[in-house]
Amino acid sequence: MRRTLTMAAATAALALVGGPLVVTEAHGAPVLGRWSAVEAQAFWTPERMAAAIPAPPEPEAPEVADPSPGPAASPADPAPSATPTPTPTPPPTPTPSPSPSVAAVPPGRAPDPAYAAAAAHPGVGRDFDGMPVVGRMFVMTGGGGYFCTASVVSSPGRDLVVSAAHCLLGADARQVAFVPHYRADRPQPYGMFPVLRDSAGHAKVWIAPRYRSEGADRAATLDVAFAQVGPNASGALVEDVVGGNRLVTGAAYAQASVTLVGYPASAARPRLCVNRTTKFTSSDPKIPGTFQRIDCTGYPGGTSGGPFLTHFDPNTLTGDIVGVIGGWKTGGDTDDTSYSSYFGAEIRALYETAVASARVARVARATRTTRTG
């Protein structure tokens, strides 16, 4: 599969000039502790981030249990509607509107010309300087450091990011951190946001239970993960710093204009492309389901989790997220065509579970702070 590496390739890629990355925590063991932004920055040095490779190798067998408790998602997605409107699910919590980035284009200044160039040449990917709301998600799993693309999704707590589930599936995923607007020459322009841990020491990542139990092929339609991140070293929440995209579910598979952003492993800067999407139904019985598909050149390993954005505004640098690179063959079998799990009722339910669980976690942290203050 295109978006993941074999174990041999992963081992070779980790053979750095100064030796392999040092794993400071026991393999497979949950890690207790705060895992603050300061700790994350100390661990994920610029050198370690630059040495990370795309997406961890796929597990030999799917996990049996879901370490993140929560209600099971709905058994089936609804038929796509003609217009992209949110799919209501109980409890009736509306999806927040997009939050403009603090780095939005100032009045009177023209947007980055890369956006106009991408729109003028549909399907042609190009490297660009990136956008604050999209970045790299770094994770230690097995014996090394890996990354995928992730982006901020608007939520009541202003602390959620979304990526592909296959990027964060491992039971031993640890030292997970999100770096918005990452670039090799400017690795932390807005700081680092650590993915929080639960009381058992597991990263607070929400993946559909069926994806965990059936694996990346049989449950390819559920290749989506939400994660709760803590504040950066300045104490600021990620959505307050870089803005957030609005989650939209129940949209049409075919969209006239989708902005695709991803972080190729081979490039120092992220990748940008604009094109239409189409509906793709798999003929492979081992990877069943229907997915969104987009033709955009130059999206190899590392771009998994990259957002499919509709109604992207080059002035606010945010839009509506209707997919993430993943799904069929964890994103596709060539660099020039990418796929996404369809954002329907099950993804909406997963988001609502993440929102509710994150709220509980914030209340618990506030209670502990009050008692020890």
Secondary structure as the mmCIF struct_conf table of DSSP 4:
data_model
#
loop_
_struct_conf.conf_type_id
_struct_conf.id
_struct_conf.beg_label_comp_id
_struct_conf.beg_label_asym_id
_struct_conf.beg_label_seq_id
_struct_conf.end_label_comp_id
_struct_conf.end_label_asym_id
_struct_conf.end_label_seq_id
TURN_TY1_P TURN_TY1_P1 ARG A 2 ARG A 3
BEND BEND1 THR A 4 THR A 4
HELX_RH_AL_P HELX_RH_AL_P1 MET A 7 ALA A 13
TURN_TY1_P TURN_TY1_P2 LEU A 14 LEU A 14
TURN_TY1_P TURN_TY1_P3 VAL A 17 GLY A 18
BEND BEND2 PRO A 20 PRO A 20
HELX_LH_PP_P HELX_LH_PP_P1 LEU A 21 VAL A 23
BEND BEND3 GLU A 25 GLU A 25
TURN_TY1_P TURN_TY1_P4 HIS A 27 GLY A 28
BEND BEND4 GLY A 33 GLY A 33
HELX_RH_AL_P HELX_RH_AL_P2 ALA A 37 PHE A 43
BEND BEND5 TRP A 44 TRP A 44
HELX_RH_AL_P HELX_RH_AL_P3 PRO A 46 ALA A 51
STRN STRN1 ILE A 53 PRO A 54
BEND BEND6 ALA A 55 ALA A 55
HELX_LH_PP_P HELX_LH_PP_P2 PRO A 56 PRO A 59
BEND BEND7 GLU A 60 ALA A 61
BEND BEND8 VAL A 64 ALA A 65
BEND BEND9 PRO A 67 SER A 68
HELX_LH_PP_P HELX_LH_PP_P3 PRO A 71 SER A 74
BEND BEND10 PRO A 75 ALA A 76
HELX_LH_PP_P HELX_LH_PP_P4 ASP A 77 SER A 81
BEND BEND11 ALA A 82 THR A 83
HELX_LH_PP_P HELX_LH_PP_P5 PRO A 86 PRO A 88
TURN_TY1_P TURN_TY1_P5 PRO A 90 PRO A 92
HELX_LH_PP_P HELX_LH_PP_P6 PRO A 94 PRO A 98
STRN STRN2 SER A 99 SER A 99
HELX_LH_PP_P HELX_LH_PP_P7 PRO A 100 SER A 101
TURN_TY1_P TURN_TY1_P6 VAL A 102 ALA A 103
HELX_LH_PP_P HELX_LH_PP_P8 ALA A 104 PRO A 106
TURN_TY1_P TURN_TY1_P7 PRO A 107 GLY A 108
BEND BEND12 ARG A 109 ARG A 109
HELX_LH_PP_P HELX_LH_PP_P9 ALA A 110 ASP A 112
HELX_RH_AL_P HELX_RH_AL_P4 PRO A 113 ALA A 120
BEND BEND13 HIS A 121 HIS A 121
TURN_TY1_P TURN_TY1_P8 PRO A 122 GLY A 123
STRN STRN3 ARG A 126 ASP A 127
TURN_TY1_P TURN_TY1_P9 PRO A 132 VAL A 133
STRN STRN4 VAL A 134 THR A 141
TURN_TY1_P TURN_TY1_P10 GLY A 142 GLY A 143
STRN STRN5 GLY A 144 VAL A 153
TURN_TY1_P TURN_TY1_P11 PRO A 156 GLY A 157
BEND BEND14 ARG A 158 ARG A 158
STRN STRN6 LEU A 160 SER A 163
HELX_RH_3T_P HELX_RH_3T_P1 ALA A 165 CYS A 167
BEND BEND15 LEU A 168 LEU A 168
TURN_TY1_P TURN_TY1_P12 ALA A 171 ASP A 172
STRN STRN7 ARG A 174 PRO A 180
TURN_TY1_P TURN_TY1_P13 HIS A 181 HIS A 181
STRN STRN8 ARG A 183 ARG A 183
TURN_TY1_P TURN_TY1_P14 ALA A 184 ASP A 185
STRN STRN9 ARG A 186 ARG A 186
BEND BEND16 PRO A 187 PRO A 187
TURN_TY1_P TURN_TY1_P15 PRO A 189 TYR A 190
STRN STRN10 PHE A 193 PRO A 194
STRN STRN11 VAL A 195 VAL A 195
HELX_LH_PP_P HELX_LH_PP_P10 LEU A 196 LEU A 196
STRN STRN12 ARG A 197 ARG A 197
TURN_TY1_P TURN_TY1_P16 SER A 199 ALA A 200
BEND BEND17 GLY A 201 GLY A 201
STRN STRN13 ALA A 203 ALA A 203
STRN STRN14 VAL A 205 ILE A 207
HELX_RH_AL_P HELX_RH_AL_P5 PRO A 209 ARG A 218
TURN_TY1_P TURN_TY1_P17 ALA A 219 ALA A 219
HELX_RH_3T_P HELX_RH_3T_P2 ALA A 220 LEU A 222
STRN STRN15 ALA A 225 GLN A 228
STRN STRN16 VAL A 229 VAL A 229
TURN_TY1_P TURN_TY1_P18 ALA A 233 SER A 234
BEND BEND18 GLY A 235 GLY A 235
HELX_RH_AL_P HELX_RH_AL_P6 VAL A 238 VAL A 242
STRN STRN17 GLY A 244 ASN A 245
STRN STRN18 ARG A 246 LEU A 247
BEND BEND19 GLY A 250 GLY A 250
BEND BEND20 TYR A 253 TYR A 253
BEND BEND21 ALA A 256 ALA A 256
STRN STRN19 VAL A 258 GLY A 262
TURN_TY1_P TURN_TY1_P19 ALA A 265 SER A 266
BEND BEND22 ALA A 268 ARG A 269
STRN STRN20 ARG A 271 ASN A 275
STRN STRN21 THR A 277 THR A 281
TURN_TY1_P TURN_TY1_P20 PRO A 285 LYS A 286
BEND BEND23 ILE A 287 ILE A 287
BEND BEND24 GLY A 289 GLY A 289
STRN STRN22 THR A 290 ASP A 295
BEND BEND25 THR A 297 THR A 297
TURN_TY1_P TURN_TY1_P21 GLY A 301 GLY A 302
TURN_TY1_P TURN_TY1_P22 SER A 304 GLY A 305
STRN STRN23 PRO A 307 ASP A 313
TURN_TY1_P TURN_TY1_P23 PRO A 314 LEU A 317
STRN STRN24 THR A 318 VAL A 324
STRN STRN25 ILE A 325 ILE A 325
BEND BEND26 GLY A 327 GLY A 327
HELX_RH_3T_P HELX_RH_3T_P3 TRP A 328 GLY A 331
BEND BEND27 ASP A 333 ASP A 333
STRN STRN26 THR A 334 THR A 334
TURN_TY1_P TURN_TY1_P24 ASP A 335 ASP A 336
STRN STRN27 THR A 337 SER A 341
BEND BEND28 GLY A 344 GLY A 344
HELX_RH_AL_P HELX_RH_AL_P7 ALA A 345 THR A 372
#
